[in-house]
Every structure is written in structure tokens, then in C-alpha cells.
Amino acid sequence: MVHLEELNKYNVWDVIELTVKKEQESFIAGNEWSLVHAYVGNKTEGAVYPFGIIDDDKAVGFLMIAYDYGEVCNDPDAPEISDNNYFLWRLMIDGEEQGKGYGRKAVELALEFVKTFPHGKADYCWLCYDKNNEVARKLYLSMGFQEIGEQDDDINAVIKL
Ligand SMILES: CC(C)(COP(=O)(O)OP(=O)(O)OC[C@H]1O[C@@H](n2cnc3c(N)ncnc32)[C@H](O)[C@@H]1OP(=O)(O)O)[C@@H](O)C(=O)NCCC(=O)NCCS
């Protein structure tokens, strides 16, 4: 069964080694970098949630959610939608495991988690993706996200909670 597991001393090494396909590398930071961001964000605000995407006991992907991303990560370029909302900051499925439905299930589980409002109430969950990332775009739009604008090479999209 596919589920999200908070990263811990048992699963972290399997998750950190997962990688996307070569041609997708520019779409996302490596998982080890994401954990640096999580560490720093959690030092100041405690509002970053890194999860392994686990099928039974096999790590197949990684995702990370943040609340009030611009504030937590001291990012002056964060879009306005990041204020007091949840951000599906990172999502990756290992290159060997893609195309099996894990990505869609992971977004469903991420939204379920966000709707428990772990860091306080919010109206929206937002995310962003490279404008050339057609697979991600199709996935998110098919799940109800709506595009709200472009920033640098990324498209921002949002779903009402
Ligand atoms: C985007 C990503 C998470 C999707 O994960 P996945 O497990 O392969 O996706 P799924 O198997 O759940 O498929 C979900 C949808 O994606 C689309 N999709 C998946 N693989 C595809 C492909 N090779 N070509 C076109 N569309 C594809 C389909 O629309 C599919 O919809 P369906 O369920 O109606 O068939 C994965 O491709 C990935 O990790 N990419 C690299 C990192 C990345 O880009 N992350 C997103 C950053 S914002």
C-alpha cells in the first residue's frame, strides 16, 4: 500500500538515494538538498514536512510540504500565494518507478495531509513547476490545480483547500 512516511532514521537513506531520469534533473533539486532546506526551515519555524513515498516497505519517491514558504525559507522572491498557505515544494518519483500511478497517489496523500492543517489554517495549497515540465503540468491540472502565473521559468498553480 502506498503511504507517506515522515523521514526518520530508518527510511532516510533509501529515500535520499532516489533519483529522477537524467533528462528530468533540471526540474528538481536532489533530495539531499531538499533536506538541507527542511533542516533550516524547521530550525526557524518548524513548518517544513519532508516525507518518503513508500509502497509497502519500498521507498519510491520523496515529497516535501512547507507552510508560509517565503517566511520560513527567507525567500524574498516567494509569490504572494505563499503567505499563510501550504506549498507542495518538492515531489519526485524515482526514475525506475515512474508511470505506475505513484505520482498521482502522492499528490492525493499530500493534499490529505495538508487538509489536516498541521501548521494552522490555510485557504490554498500551491506549487510550481518548470514550464517545460509537461508531465508535472498534466498531472497537477488533472487533479484540480489552476495556473496563476509565471515566475522566471516556473509556472505557479494553486488548489483551494
Ligand atoms: C511528475 C512525476 C512526479 C509524476 O510521477 P509518476 O509516478 O510518473 O506519475 P503517475 O504514474 O502517477 O502519472 C500521473 C499522470 O502523469 C502523466 N504522465 C506520467 N508519465 C507520463 C509520461 N511519460 N508522459 C506523459 N504524461 C505522463 C499522466 O498525465 C498521468 O496521468 P494518468 O494517471 O491519467 O495516466 C514524475 O514524473 C517525476 O518525479 N518527475 C521528475 C521530477 C519532477 O518533475 N517533479 C515535479 C516537480 S514540480
The ligand as an SDF file (V2000), in Angstrom:
LIG
                    3D

 48 50  0  0  0  0  0  0  0  0999 V2000
    5.9990   14.3020  -12.2540 C   0  0  0  0  0  0  0  0  0  0  0  0
    6.1410   12.9240  -11.5840 C   0  0  0  0  0  0  0  0  0  0  0  0
    6.1540   13.1150  -10.0640 C   0  0  0  0  0  0  0  0  0  0  0  0
    4.9350   12.0740  -11.9720 C   0  0  0  0  0  0  0  0  0  0  0  0
    5.0350   10.8510  -11.2750 O   0  0  0  0  0  0  0  0  0  0  0  0
    4.5750    9.4350  -11.9330 P   0  0  0  0  0  0  0  0  0  0  0  0
    4.5400    8.4300  -10.8390 O   0  0  0  0  0  0  0  0  0  0  0  0
    5.4020    9.1290  -13.1030 O   0  0  0  0  0  0  0  0  0  0  0  0
    3.1020    9.8020  -12.4180 O   0  0  0  0  0  0  0  0  0  0  0  0
    1.8460    8.8380  -12.4970 P   0  0  0  0  0  0  0  0  0  0  0  0
    2.2650    7.4770  -12.9600 O   0  0  0  0  0  0  0  0  0  0  0  0
    1.0600    8.9290  -11.2350 O   0  0  0  0  0  0  0  0  0  0  0  0
    1.0290    9.5320  -13.6650 O   0  0  0  0  0  0  0  0  0  0  0  0
    0.3080   10.7010  -13.3870 C   0  0  0  0  0  0  0  0  0  0  0  0
   -0.0270   11.4490  -14.6510 C   0  0  0  0  0  0  0  0  0  0  0  0
    1.1860   11.9890  -15.1650 O   0  0  0  0  0  0  0  0  0  0  0  0
    1.1680   11.9400  -16.5690 C   0  0  0  0  0  0  0  0  0  0  0  0
    2.2870   11.1400  -17.0300 N   0  0  0  0  0  0  0  0  0  0  0  0
    3.0140   10.2200  -16.3250 C   0  0  0  0  0  0  0  0  0  0  0  0
    4.0300    9.7600  -17.0720 N   0  0  0  0  0  0  0  0  0  0  0  0
    3.9350   10.3820  -18.2640 C   0  0  0  0  0  0  0  0  0  0  0  0
    4.7100   10.3630  -19.4570 C   0  0  0  0  0  0  0  0  0  0  0  0
    5.8010    9.5910  -19.5700 N   0  0  0  0  0  0  0  0  0  0  0  0
    4.3430   11.1540  -20.4850 N   0  0  0  0  0  0  0  0  0  0  0  0
    3.2440   11.9550  -20.3820 C   0  0  0  0  0  0  0  0  0  0  0  0
    2.4780   12.0330  -19.2680 N   0  0  0  0  0  0  0  0  0  0  0  0
    2.8090   11.2570  -18.2450 C   0  0  0  0  0  0  0  0  0  0  0  0
   -0.1430   11.3940  -16.9950 C   0  0  0  0  0  0  0  0  0  0  0  0
   -0.9950   12.5090  -17.1760 O   0  0  0  0  0  0  0  0  0  0  0  0
   -0.6080   10.6230  -15.8010 C   0  0  0  0  0  0  0  0  0  0  0  0
   -1.9900   10.6850  -15.7810 O   0  0  0  0  0  0  0  0  0  0  0  0
   -2.9140    9.3570  -15.7570 P   0  0  0  0  0  0  0  0  0  0  0  0
   -2.8970    8.9340  -14.3130 O   0  0  0  0  0  0  0  0  0  0  0  0
   -4.2350    9.8660  -16.2040 O   0  0  0  0  0  0  0  0  0  0  0  0
   -2.2820    8.3580  -16.6680 O   0  0  0  0  0  0  0  0  0  0  0  0
    7.4290   12.1840  -12.0600 C   0  0  0  0  0  0  0  0  0  0  0  0
    7.4120   12.1490  -13.4680 O   0  0  0  0  0  0  0  0  0  0  0  0
    8.7260   12.8080  -11.5900 C   0  0  0  0  0  0  0  0  0  0  0  0
    9.2080   12.5110  -10.4830 O   0  0  0  0  0  0  0  0  0  0  0  0
    9.3250   13.6800  -12.4540 N   0  0  0  0  0  0  0  0  0  0  0  0
   10.6350   14.2650  -12.1600 C   0  0  0  0  0  0  0  0  0  0  0  0
   10.5710   15.2630  -11.0230 C   0  0  0  0  0  0  0  0  0  0  0  0
    9.5130   16.3000  -11.2870 C   0  0  0  0  0  0  0  0  0  0  0  0
    9.3770   16.8160  -12.3830 O   0  0  0  0  0  0  0  0  0  0  0  0
    8.7620   16.6110  -10.2230 N   0  0  0  0  0  0  0  0  0  0  0  0
    7.7380   17.6170  -10.2720 C   0  0  0  0  0  0  0  0  0  0  0  0
    8.3700   18.8990   -9.9390 C   0  0  0  0  0  0  0  0  0  0  0  0
    7.1670   20.1400   -9.8050 S   0  0  0  0  0  0  0  0  0  0  0  0
  1  2  1  0
  2  3  1  0
  2  4  1  0
  2 36  1  0
  4  5  1  0
  5  6  1  0
  6  7  2  0
  6  8  1  0
  6  9  1  0
  9 10  1  0
 10 11  2  0
 10 12  1  0
 10 13  1  0
 13 14  1  0
 14 15  1  0
 15 16  1  0
 15 30  1  0
 16 17  1  0
 17 18  1  0
 17 28  1  0
 18 19  1  0
 18 27  1  0
 19 20  2  0
 20 21  1  0
 21 22  1  0
 21 27  2  0
 22 23  1  0
 22 24  2  0
 24 25  1  0
 25 26  2  0
 26 27  1  0
 28 29  1  0
 28 30  1  0
 30 31  1  0
 31 32  1  0
 32 33  2  0
 32 34  1  0
 32 35  1  0
 36 37  1  0
 36 38  1  0
 38 39  2  0
 38 40  1  0
 40 41  1  0
 41 42  1  0
 42 43  1  0
 43 44  2  0
 43 45  1  0
 45 46  1  0
 46 47  1  0
 47 48  1  0
M  END
$$$$
